[in-house]
Amino acid sequence: MKLAFNISIFFFFFYPSFANTYYFSSSEGNDNYSVAEAQSPETPWKSIEKLNSILRILKPGDIIRFKCGDVFFGVIHINGSGLPDAPIILEEYGSGEKPTITTSISIKNWSGGEKNIYHSKINQIIDQLNVLTIDGIIFPKGRFPNQQAMNAGYLSIEEKNKDFIINKEIEKMPDFTGGEIVIRKNNWIIDRHKILSRENNKISFDHNESRYNPQIGYGFFIQDHPETLDNYGEWFFDKNEKRLFLFNDKNKMEDLEVQVSIGKQVINLGPNSSHIIFRNLSFSGANNYLVTLTRSNNIEFKNCSFSYSGNLAILSSGSKYLKIEDCSIENTLNGGIYLSWQDSHILIKNNHIDNIFNFPGMGQNGDMNGMGIYVSETSSNVSIESNRLNNIGYIPINFSGNDIAIKNNLITNYSNVKDDGAAIYTYNGTLLKEFKNRTITQNLIFNGIGAVGGTKPFHPDDIPYVEGIYLDNNSSNIELVDNYISNIKGSGIFFHDANDIKVINNTVYNAGFSLKFSYGDMENPIKNILISGNNFILTPDGERHIKLIPSSMDINQLGEFENNFFYTKKNSQSILNNDLKNNNYNSLLKNFKNWLREFKDNKTSEEPALLNKSNIIVP
């Protein structure tokens, strides 16, 4: 037994010395080279197909190297594992741009041109087409009305049921049967449904058991039909004929580099995968997810690029010890990084996440779509730090779960496709589960835009429903410390039925409201909120610091409110109370000092709006 034990230790520690390095080049490789030959950069293998065929022979410590500047077509399926001290590594060799692994192909052989609409056959697409780029720029499907039309291109719903809508303009439009109707169901939901028929001013559609129904006054538009094509870059794919139609009124077709993604994903890491490192690689062009991980452990992505996804960049479920560091994620149509179920010990650090969910009608139906980073309520021990998130159509960071740290992130330009969101958002809902140890610290948040097109205000005092930090239904046990929040159309910090929250040493500058409190759950009202040492700054044009809904809220129950500075116009009516009665809002303005007296707070100061510009941060 002792001899066997010693032999096993010998092989464990010396396994890496038997590791091999295999080279791949799509421009110079040959899949007929032997295993021995492929271990030289002079005689590399060529294809992803060859890589998949040899993955079963990979050992801990083996390295796969892709030549810089080369493009490799296909999907990599990994089920193997390395060891803690001998991971399997996929990386680059040579000099130049990162090697790219993709399922995108170039489209040639265009025909037509009548009314500036060209077409080409694409036999490789089996099911759907979501991603089309022209000269490296991603374009959405054609739509009617166009997005630059009134109301952000939405027509208004005048009558409705769960499976039809009525608008007097419909009978003047082409018959879009077979296309898609895109419906703004509410501020945070945009759903897509197949059109079944049109009759006069009524469109009937396949409801698909959607959780949400249309609402009168909200908006809709039409897409995925050839009659919508009238703007440069708009496209339609006929699944029956496998033919792509593209509107082009600017250039000769032969001068355009048109690419479409024909595969569902690029990297698939299976349940047995562990201790694998991807570094200095580019993953691009998938109709669904670029990377999927299912119960995969100790996976690392370092300095990789993810781009052009019809759904998400990275989807993980049940994975542990995942690291995504120094990467770029851009141009994904529905979301960035999703930790969907029971993921733990995750590090998301120093990544650039840009241009996520930028087109209404190109994302997915229902809740939890349109996020830069999403962390489910079953996930834990997640660190999101030092990332830059820009131009996120809905919520840049949406988190739940235990032991969550969100720190030192820069977030700019968000919630311009859907709203009722925030730069950093959390929600507990009816779970009433008590989470612990959640911190939001030292983040910079700028430019909460709002998406009012296709919506309707609830009452005249409404401003766009976009917040800096939003603690929604029954959120609890969260610390907000040293954050800077600026240029927010809605509120800087929004408490909705939240409790046991600490808000310390934050700055809110130029928000519609510095703070907003709202409760609708009489059994679980807002309580135990500590707001201390913060600076709340209105610009000279700003009018309101605090909004309370309803005005009957017991402000003494809210918690402690001390040592804050409110910069405002002298003697301004800075507190807005709203009551909702019989579906009507009654508003009441209060003087700030009187409200503080009512709150029994004599440590908070109200100062005139004389600002030191050196204290104002710009992105």
N, C-alpha and C positions, 0 to 999 in steps of 0.2 A: 504493500500500500504506500509506503514511504517513497519507493522508487517511482511509482505512478504519479504521485503528487509532484515530485521534483520535475518529472518530464513535462507535466502540464504547465508548471510555472515557467519552464524553459521556453515552451512554445508561445506562451502568452506574451512574454517580454520580448521575444525575438521574432514574432510574427511580422512586424513591419519590415524586417530585413529581407523578407521574401516577397515584398510587395512589388508590383509592376506598374509601369506608366505606359498608357496607350494613347496614341496620337490620332487626331481626326482632322481632315482638311477637305472641305467640299470642293475646293478649287484644284487641289493637287492629289487627292487621295485615290485609293483603289481598294475596294472591298475584297479583292482577291488576294491581297497580301496576307501572309501567315501571321499567327499570333506573335511570333518572334519579330517579324519584320515591322509590325505595327507599333513596336516599342521604340522605334526610331522616328524622329520628326522628318526624316528624309523619305520614309515609306509609310505614310499614314493611311489609315482607313478613311472612307469617304462619307458614309451616310449614317443617319439616325437609325435606319433599319438594321445596319450592321451593329451599331451600339446596343440596341435592344437584344440582339441575338447573343451577345457575349456578357450581358449583365449577370447572368446566372453563374458565371465563372469568376466574377470579381471577388476578391478577398479583402479583409480589413487592411487598410493602408494603401490600396490601389488608387491610382490617379488616372482620371480621364482628362485629356487636354484637347481643346478645340483651337484651331488656328485663328488668330485675330484677323478681322476683316472679312471672314467667311460667313456665309449664311447657310444654315442647316435646316432642312425641311423635315417636319415630322413631330411625333409625340414620344417623349421619353417615359417609359413605364419602369419604376424602380420599386423593388420589393426586398432588396438586399440590405445588409447592415455592415457597418464598420464596428470598431471598438472605441472606447473612450480615448485611448492613446494612439489609435490607428484608424481614424475615420476614412471613409471613402471620399475622395475629393474630385469634383468636376470644376475645371478652371480653364484659363486661356494659356496660349503660348504664342511667342512672337511679339510683334509690335503692330500698333494700329488700333482701329476701333474694336470694341468688344465683339467676340463671336456672337452671332444671333441665331437663336433657335426659334423657329416660327412655323405656323401653318398657313401663312399668307402666300398668295400667288399673284403674279402680274397678269392683267387682262389685256389681251391684244385682239386682233381680228374683229374690229368694230364695223358694224354696218349701220345703215339708216342715215339719220341726220335731218329728217323732216321735222320741222318745228323744233330744231336743236336737240332732238332726242335720238341718242345712239343706243345700239343694243349689241350684246355679245353673249354667246352660249357658254355656260359654265357647267359642264357635266359632273365635275367633282363634288359639288355641293349636294348632299343627300337630303337635308332637312331644312335648314334655315340659313339666312345670311344676316349677320348683325353688324359686321365691321367692314367699312369701305373707306379707303384713304385715297386722296389725290395729291401727289407730290408730297407725301408725308403728313397731310392734314386730314383728320377724320371728319367725315360728313354724315349727317343723319339722313333718314329716309325723307322722301318728299312729303309735304303736308299741305293741307288747305284748312283755313287760311294760313299764309306764311307767318312766320314768327314776328316779322317786323310790322304786321298789320295791327290795327287797334286792339287794345286789351291783350297785348302780347300774343296775338294770333288765336285767341279763344273766342268762340261764339258762345252766347249765353243759353243756358237751359231754361226754357219757359214752362214746360210741363215735363213730368217724368214718371216712370215706374222703375222697378229694379232692372228691367230689361228693355226699356225704350226711353228715348228722349224726344222732345218736340221743340222745334224752333221754326218760326215763320220763314226763315231764309232757306230752309232745307229743300223746299220744292223748286227753288231757283238753281240749285246746285246740280252737278252731274250725279248720276246714280253710282254711289260708291259701294254698292253691294260687293262683298268679298274682301273689301279692305278692312282697316281697323279704325274704330272710333277710340280716341284718347280722351278720357274724362277726368277732369279735376274734381274728385269726389269731395274733398275738403282741402284744407291748407296743406296737410301732410301726406295726402294720397293722390297719386296720378295712376289710374288703371287703364289698361288696354283691352279692348274686346273686339272680336270679329263681328263685322256687320253682316246681318242675315238678310235684311231687306230694307227698302225705302218705300214709303207710301205717303205721297203728298208732303207734309211737313214733319213726318215722323220717321225716325231711324230706329229699327229694332236690332238688337245685338245679343250675342251669346253671353249670358251673365257669368258663366263659369263658377257659380257658387261663391262669388266675391263676397268678402266680409262687409264691404261698403257699397252703398247705393248712391246714385246720382242725387244732387240737391239742386233745387230751383235757385237760379242766380249764379251758380257756378258755371264753369266753362267746359268746352269740348272742341276738338278739332279732328280732322280726318288724315290718315296716313296709310302707307302700304297699299297704294293704288296708283296705276299709271296716270290717271287724270290729275294727280297732284303735282306733276313735274313741270315746274316753270321757273325755278331758280338754279343758278350754277351749282353743280355738285349734288343736287337732289337725285335720288335713285329709287328704283323699285325692282325687286327680284321676283319673277314669276316662278314659283316652286314647281308648277306643273310642267312648264316648258323648259325649266332650268335656264332661264334667260334673264340677263341683267339689262335694265334700261337706265340710262344716265342722261341728265340734262346738262348740255355744255354749249354755252353761247359766247365763249371767250377764246378758246384755243383750238388748234387742230388736235384731233384725238391722238394722232401719233406722237404729239409733243407732250402728252400727259402720261405720268406714271400712275396708273390706276391699279390698286391692289385690293384684294378681298381675302378674308380669312375663311378657310374651308374646314378647319378642324375645331373640335369642341374645346380642346385644351392643349397645353404644350408640355407640362410636367405633371405626372401623376405619381405621388408617393403613397404606396400601399401600407397596410397595417403592420407589416413586418419591417418597415424601413426604420433605421436608426443610425445615428452618428454619421451623417452625410453632410458635406460642406459644398455649397455652390459659391463660387467667387469669380468676380470679373466677367460675368456672362450677361447676355441680353436675351430676355424672353418676350416675344412679340407676336401679336396676331392670333387671337383665339375667339371663336364665336361665343364661348361661355366663360370658363375660368382659365387664366394663364397657368396657375399652379394649384393643385389640390393636395391636401395632406389629410389622411385618415388614420388616426391613432399612430402617427409617426412621431418618434421621439428623438431629441437631440439633433434636430435639423438646423442648419445655419445657412442663411443667404447673406453674403458679404459683398458690398460694392457691385450689386447686380442691378439691371434695368428691367422694368416691367412696363409694357406699353401695348395699347390697342387691344382691349378686351371687350367683348360684347356683354359681359356681366361683371365679374370681379377680377382683380389681379391675383389675390391669394385667398383661398378658402381653406380653413383648418377646422377639423372636428376631432376632439379627443386627443389632441397632441400635447406633448409635454416638452419643456426645454427647447422651445423654438426661438431662434434669434433671427431678426431681420434688421440688418444694420448697414448704414452708409449706402442705402439703395435709393433708386428713383422709381416712382410709380406715377404714370401719367396716361391720360387719354383712355380711361376705362368708363364704360357707359353706365354702369350701375353702382360700383363701389370699389374701394381699394383693398384693405386688409380686413377680413372677417374671421373672428374667432367665434365660431358658431355654436359650439357645444362642448363643455367640459374640457376646455383647454387650460393648461396651468403652467406656471413658471415660464412666462413669455416675455421676451425683451424686444421692443420695437424702438429703435434708437437711431437718431441722426439720419433720418430718411427725408427725401423731398417727395411730397405727394401733391400732384398738380392735375388740374383739369379732370375732375371726377364728376360724373353724373351731370353733364352740362347740357343735355338735350331732353326736354320733356317728350315722352313717347318712346324713348330708347332705353329707359330703365325697366325694372321689373314691377309687377303688381304688388299691392299690399304694403304692410308695415316693414320697417327695418331695411329699407332700400335707400340708396343715395348717400351712403356714409363714406367718409375717408377711412376711418378706423372704427370697427364695431367689435365690442366685447360683450358676450352674452352673460346672462345672470348666473349661469352655471360655471363660468370661468373664474379663475382665481390666480393670485400672484402674477399680476401683469404690470409691467413697467412700460409706460409710453413717454419717452423723454427726448428732448432736443430735436424734435422733428419740425419740418416746415410744411404746413398744409396750406395750399392756395387754390382758390377758384374751385371750391367744393359746392356742388349744386344744392346740397341739403345740409347735413350735419358733419362737420369735420371729425369730431371724436364723440362717439356714443358708447357709454360704458355702463356695466352693472357688475355684480359679483363682489367677492371679498378680496381684500389686500390689493387694491388698485392704486398705482401712483402715476399721476399725469403731471409732468414737470418740464419746465423750460422749453415748451413748444411755442412756435410762432405760427399763428393762424390768421389768415387774411382772406377777405372776399368770399363770402359763403351765403348759403340759403337764398340763392337767386333763381332757383328752379322750383323748389318747394320751400315752405316755411312752417311756422309753428315749431321751430327748432332753435339751435344755438350752436356756437362754436364748440362748446363742451356741454354735453347733455346726458342726463341719466333719468331713469324711470323705474319705478317699482310696481306701480299699478295696484291691482287687487291681490298681489302675492302676499303682502304684509309680512314679507320675510325680512328679518333684521340682518343687514350686511354690516361688515366691520372694516375698519382700517382703510378708508378711501381718502386720498389726498389730491388736491388740485393746487399746485404751487408754482409760482414764478413763471406763469405763462403770459405771453403777449397776444392779445386778441384785437383785431382791427376789422372794421368794415363788414358789419352784419347788414346785408342789403335788403332782404325780404323779397318775396315773390307774390305780388298782388294780382298779377294777371290771371284771369279765370277764377277769381275768388270774389267774395263780397264781405264788407265789414259787418261786424256784429252790432256796432253802434257808432254814432258820429265821432266819438272821441278816439276811435281806433287808429293806431298807427301800425305799420307792418309787424307781423308776428315773428320777430326774430330777436333773439336775446344774445347776450355775451355768454353767460353761464346759466343753465336752466336746470333746476332741481325739481323734477316733475313728480307726479302722484306718489306720495308716501316715500320719497327718497329720504334716507337718514344716514347718520354717522359719516359725515363728509366734512373735511376741512378745506376751506378756500383761503390760501395765504399768499400774500405778495404777488397777486396777479394784476396786470394792467389791461384794462378793457376800454376801447376807444372807438368812436364813430359807429354806434349801434342804433339802428332805426327803432328798435323796440326798447327793452330794458337792459341795463348792464348786468344785473343779477335778478333772476326770477325764482321765487319760491312758490310752488304750487303744492299745497298739502304736504309740505316737507317738514321734517322735525329733526332735532339733535344735529344742528349744523353750526359750524364755527366759521365766521367770515372775518378775517383778521388782516389788517395792513394792506388792503387792496386799494387800487385806484380805478375809479370809473370816470371817464371823461367824454362828454358830448354823446350822451345816450338819450333816447326819448324819455325814459325814466331811469334814474340811477338804480332804484330798487322797485321791485313789484312783488306784492304779496297777494295770493289768491287762494281761496279754499272753497271746495264744494262738498267735501266729505265731512259731514258733521261729527262722525264718530272718530275721525282722526285729523283734527285741525292742525294748523301750523303751530308749533310750540318748540320751546327750548332752542331758540336761535340766538347765538351770540354774534353781535355785530360790533366790532371794536377796532379802533385805530385806523379806520379807512378814510380815504379822501374821495368825495363825490363832487365832481366839478361840472357845472353847466357852462356852456358857451354863452356869450351875451344874448344869443337868440333863444337859448333854452329856457323852458318855463317850469318844468315839473321835476321834482326829485323822487317822490315816492307815490306809488299807486297802490291802493288797497281795494280788494274786492272780496266780500262786501264791506261797506262802511261799518257794519255792526260788528266787525271782527274785534275781539277783545285783544287790544294791543299789549296789555300787560301780560297776557299769556304767551305772546310771541317769544319772550325771553329777555335777554340783556342787550342794551343799546347804549354804548358809552364811548367817549373819547374819539368820536368821529368828527371830521370837518366837512361841512357842506358849503361849497362856494356857489353863490347864487346872487340874483339881483336883490337888493335891499327891500325888505318888507314884501317879498313876492309871495303869492299864494302857491306854495310849492308842493302841497299834498293834494292828490286827487282821490276822492273816495267814490266808488261806483257801487250801486245796488242794482241787482237784476230782479225786477218784479213784473210778473205778467209779460215776460219776454221784452220788457223795456228797461233801459238803463237810466237811472237817475244819478246825476253827478253832483258832487259837493266838493268845493275847493276849501282848503284850510290853510291858515297862516302857519308857516313852518314853526315859529317859536311856540305858538299855542299848542301845536301837535306835540312838540317835545315836552311841554309842561304836562300835557295829558299822559304822555308816556312816562312821566316822572324821571326824565333824564336831564340833569343839569350839568353834565360833563361834555355834551356834544356842542360844537360851535357852528354857527352860521356866519359865513364871511362874505363880503362883497366879491363879485366876480372880477377881481383884479389878479390876473394869473401871471406867474413867472414862466415865460415861454421855454426856459431851459428845463422846466419840469414836465413838459409835454413831449411825449414820444411819438414819432411817426414811423410807419413801417418802411 
